[in-house]
Amino acid sequence: MSNLIYLDNAATTQPAPEAVAAMTMALTRQYFNPSALYAAGYEARKAMEAFRASLASRLGARQVVFTSGGTEANNLAIRGLLQNARKPGRVLLSAVEHPSVAQACHSLRARHEVLPLPVDAQGLLDLDAASRLMTSDTLLICLMQVNNEVGAIQPVEALVRLRDQLCPDALLHVDGVQGFLRLPLLLGGGIDSCTLSAHKVHGPKGVGALALGARARLQPQILGGQQEEGLRAGTENTAGIAGFEAAVKAWPSARQTRQMKVRLYEGLLRRLPDLVLNGPEPQGDQAVEHILNLSFPPLQGQTLMHALEARGVLVSQGSACAARSRKPSLTLQGMGVARKRQDSALRFSLSHQTTKEDIDTAVQACAEAYTELKPYTRR
């Protein structure tokens, strides 16, 4: 497995050595229940609360709730915030949200009007269309900071300004899972809640956080205990939280991830001029540093993905949370991408650990696999 070239970092990342060490310590030496009243339990709580305070300071948050990951945090935010709504209203979400946001919003349709906000051909929110849907009865708007499939950086600040003009009482929830540490995000700038996930930033799976701003008041969705200030019952995952903290501290400020992504794109384009970019230009400021989505017509994306796997290169067709579904990509659908182009799409996602040698090997493998498979593919 050590020879694999891993280009699916938007699905999960390799835990940083610092995160593994911190978790090992928490599991073997500091394993006490943070709700316990004896000194060892207090020390476990003290460590957890120190990281909570650090996250709150970094994000400008009033409160931080630890969860089992981004999916739970999105559900807690959306369902928990709207449980307080005194009357029905409008819920808006971009057409390219993560399934945990989209399905949580759609679960509220019995009481609220849930409408999608259109995006353009690059996957970026159409602000003019959004403004026409932002009515005075809008209760909640959901917009991810970075799209997890095509890497589009959404215009969150522009949406905040629109919200303040058209429906100032509406809460704004931001899924920050793919943007955290890669891009700045402050709740004081008009965002009411945002979600994080440790395993997207070289921390462990099974731990995330929901950060709340001054206006956000929510009801718990998991009951049975008073942990997390009564907002999320269940003993906290102190080992996971320790790993999350260590990963954040170890995150490098100087990274070559974007340069590696551009090298990948340009290398593939030279070898395979028929490929099609899905999303913003890789070099531009509307594209996140680590995600690249390409279509390889006339091949099926899944066929090429497995051919790359056989050559030791791991990529994906899109969101890991929908990987076992045969349904087309909702992101590419929302962008207006034709079905055949959707079917031939692959997502490459890098980390700061990705090297030039990794990229050049991946380009060679992709060119070889495409050239080998294309003659046997019906157009």
N, C-alpha and C positions, 0 to 999 in steps of 0.2 A: 504493500500500500504506500510505502514511502516514495515510490517513483511516480505516483499519480500527480498530474497537474490539475489542481483544484480551482475551477473558475465558476463556482456556484456559491459565492460568498453572500449573495443576497438571501439565500435560503438559510444558511448558518455559517458561522466562522469557526476556525480552529481555536479552542480556548488558549489564551495567552499563558505562558508558563507561570506568570505571576498569579493569574486567576486560579490555576490548578493548585499552586502552593497554598494560596489563601484558603481554598476550599478544603484541602487536606488538613490544614491546621484546625479549621472550624469543625470538621467531621470527627477528628481524633482527639483534639485537646479542648476545644471550646464548644462542645456539642450540647450545652445546657439549654433548656427551654427559656426563651427570653421573658416569659411571663412569670417564671418562678421567683419567689420572694427571697431566696437565699443569695449570698454574694455572687456565686458563680453565674446564676441566672441574670443577676443585675449586670455583670460584666458583658454577657452576651447581648443584652439589650443596649448597653452603652455603646458597643461597637456598631450595632445596627442603627441606632439613632444618630450617630456621628455621620454615617453615610447619608442618611435621610436628610440631615441638615445641609450636607455638602451638595446634594442634588438640588434641594430647594433653592440654595443660593445660586447655583449655576444657572438654573432655569427661571429664577425670579418668581418662584412658586410660593403660595401661602401654605401649601400642604402637599406632601408626597405620600402616596399609598403604595406599598409593595404588593405585587400580584404574582401570578404564576407565569406571566408573559404578556406580550402585546395584545393577543387575542382577548384574554380576560380583561385587561385594562381598557380596551376599546368597548367591550360590552358593559363594564361597570360604568364608564363615562356616559355612554349614550343612553342606556336604560336607566341608570341611576339618576342622571340629571333630569330626564323627562318624567320620572315618577313624581317629581314635585310640581309638575305643571298643573295649574288650577283648571285650565280649560284646553280643549283641543287646539292645535295650531299646525303650522307648516314645518316640516323637517326637510332640509336640503342637503344633498351630498353629491360630490362630484361623481361623474359616470365611471371613474377609474379607481374608486376606492378599493382597499383590501377587503376580501370577503368578510372579515370580522366586523368591519364597519358597515358594509352594505347590508349584511344579513341582520345585524342588530337594529339598524334603522328600519328595515322592511318588517321586522317583527312588531313594529309599533303602528302598522297601518290600520289596525282596527279602531284606533282613537285619533291618529294624526294623519295629515296629508303628507306623504313622503314623495319627494320629487327629485329626479337627477339633474345635476348641473352639467351642461354640455362641455366638452373639451374640443380643442382643435386637432388638426392632423398630427401634431407633435405630442399630444397627450396633455397639453397645458390648458388650464381652466379658461373658458371663454367668459371673460369678465362682463362683456355687454349682455350676453345671454343670462348670466347670473344675476345681473342687476334687475332684469325684468321679472325674475322669480322671487326676489327678496321683498316680500310684502310685510306690512306692519304686524301681521300675526305670526311671523316666523319665530319659532322657538329655538331652533338649533341648526347650525350649519357645520358640516363636516368636510374638511379638506386635508388630505395628506400632505405632509411637507415635501416628500419625494415619492414618486411612483415607484413601486417595487418591481415592475416589469420592464419599463422603458427608461427609467431614470430621470424623468422630467421633474424639475424643481418647480413646485407650484407657487403662484404669486400670492403667498399668504398675506403679506403686508398690504397689497392692493385690495385684497378681499376684506381685510380689517377696515380699511377706509370706506369701502362701499357699505359694509355692515353698519358702521357708525353713522352714515348718512341716511340709510334707508330703513334699517330695523335695529336700532341701537340696543334694544332689550334682548336680541337674539344672542345666544351663547355660541361661541366658536370652538369646536373641538378639532385638534390637529393630531393626526397619527404621525408621530415623529420617529417611528421605528427605523426607517432607512436613512434619516437625516442626522440623527443624534451623533454628536462629536464631529461629524463631517461638515455640518453647517450650524450657524448660530440660531438659537431659538429662545425667545424670552416671553414668558407669559405676561409680563408687564406691558408688552406692546399691543395688547388687545386680544390675545389668545386666552381663552378661559380654561382649557384643559389640554393636556398632551400626553401621549403614551410613549413608553420606551421599552426596549427588549434587550436583555443582556447578551443573548447569543448572536446578535447581529454585530456586536462590537468586540468580539473575542472574549466574551464572558460565557457562563454556563447557560444551558437550556433550562427552562422551568422557572425563570425569574424575570420580572419586569416591573414597571412602575407606572402609576398614573399621577401626574402632577396637576394640581388644581390652582387656579387663580383666585383672586379676591371675590369674584361674583359666583363662583361655582359652589353649589350646594347639592349634594347627591345622597341618595338612599342606597344602603347596602344591597347587594344582589346575592351574596352568600351569607347565610345566617348560622348562628350557633356559637358565637363567641364575641368578645369585645376587643379582639386584636385590631390593630390599625385604626385606633380611635373609633371602633365600632363600625367601620366602613367595609371591612373584609374579614370575615371570621375564618379562623384556622391558624394553627401555629405557624409562625413565619419561617420561611426557608432561610435560616441564618447562614448556612453554608453557601447557598446560591447567592445571597446578598453580599457575602464577603468576596466571592468570586467576581461579582458584578463591580464592586468597588475597586478591586485590584485591576480589572480590565480597563476601567475608566482612567485610573491613575497611570496605567502603562501605555495608553493610547499615544502614538507619536504625533507631535505637532508638525514635523516635516515629513511629508509623504510624497512618493512618486506615483501614486495610484492613477491619477489622470494621465500622466505621460505614458504609462503602460497601456491604458485603455486606448489612447490615440494610436499608439504603436500597433496594437491589435487590429484596430479598425483599418488603418492605412495599409497594413500588411495583408489583410484579407482582401481589401478592395483591389490591390495590385494583382493578386493571384486570381480573384474571382470577381470580375467586373459586373457580373449579373446580380450580385447580392444587393439587398435593399435595406436601408436604415429605417428602423422604427423608433421614433422619438427625436429629441433635439440633437443638433450637431454635437458630436462628442467633445469638441474643443470649446464649445460655447458656455456661457455662464448660466444657461437654463438647463444644463445637463449635470447631474451629480457625478462625482469623480469615479464611481466604481461600477456602474451598470451600463451595459451596451446590449441592445436588442437588434438582431439582424434577421432578415428573411433570406432563404436560400432557394428560390424557385429554380426548378420545379420539384425539388425534393420535399419529402415530408420531414418536418423538424424532428420527429421522434426517431425516424430512420437514421438521420445524420447524427443525432445525439448518441445513439447506441454505437454507431460506427466510430465516433470519437472516443467513447468509453473503451472500446476495444483497443484503441491506440493510446490509452492512458490519460485521456483528457476528459474531465467531468464538467459538463454544462447542464443547463436545464431548458425546458420549454417555457417556463414562466413561474408564476407563484407556486412555491412549494406547498402551500395550503390547498391548492387545487390540482396538484400534480397527478393525482390518481383519478381525476375526473376526466371524462372524454369530451366535456363541453369546451367550446372555443373560449379563448381569452376574452374576458369582459373588458379588459383594458384596450386591446387591439380593436375589439368591436366598437367601443366607445369612441375611438379615434377614427372610425370609418374605414378601417383596413379591410380589403377584400378577403373573403374566406380562404382562398387558395394561398394568399400571402400570410394570413394568420397561421395556416397549417404548416408553413415552411419556416416559421420563426423559431429562433433560439435566443436565450438570454445568457450572456457572458457577464459574470460579476466577479470583480477582482478584490484583493485586499492589499494592504501595505506590504504584505509578504510576497506578493507576486513579482517575479523577476523578469528581466529581459529574456533570459533563456527560456523561462516558462512561456512567455508570449510567442517567441519565435518558434518553439516546438509546437505550440497550439496552432499557429498559422499554417505550418507545414502539414500537420495532421489533418486540419480542416480542408486544405486544398487537395490533399491526396484522397480523402474520403469522398469529397464532393465529385472530383473527377472520376473516381471509380464508380460511384453510384449513379451519376447523371444519365449515362446511356441506357440504363435499365428502368428509368422513371418515365411514366406517361405524362404528357403535358396536359 
